[in-house]
Amino acid sequence: MEKTLFEKIMTGEIPGQIEYEDDLCIALRDINPQAPIHLLIIPRKPIPRVGEASKEDQATLGHLLLTAGQIAKNLNLENGFRIVINNGEDGGETVPHLHVHLLGGRQLDWPPG
């Protein structure tokens, strides 16, 4: 199976603006930001999408959300931020590797689109 875009960034095959990394995930700047702050928090394990995650992925999924919250705190997003996970084509998924969008730095509209 071919590596995803995110796997290629993690292995250094293609560049990415990595802002954070640990043993379970990385966080990088989105190349098409939808807010002044738009990071992607990506598990190192290639889970295609949240709808295909298994019980064994539970700790990783929790880690992604806790990491997003800590990054938001580090970026002084105390006025608020949004976390988005797209699932499938109709959900806006463009890369088949689970990732959490962290958006902030401005007033975010609702509904999101």
Summary of the structure (lengths in Angstrom):
residues: 113
radius of gyration: 13.6
end to end distance: 32.5
largest distance: 41.8
contacts: 287
relative contact order: 0.22
helix: 28%
strand: 22%
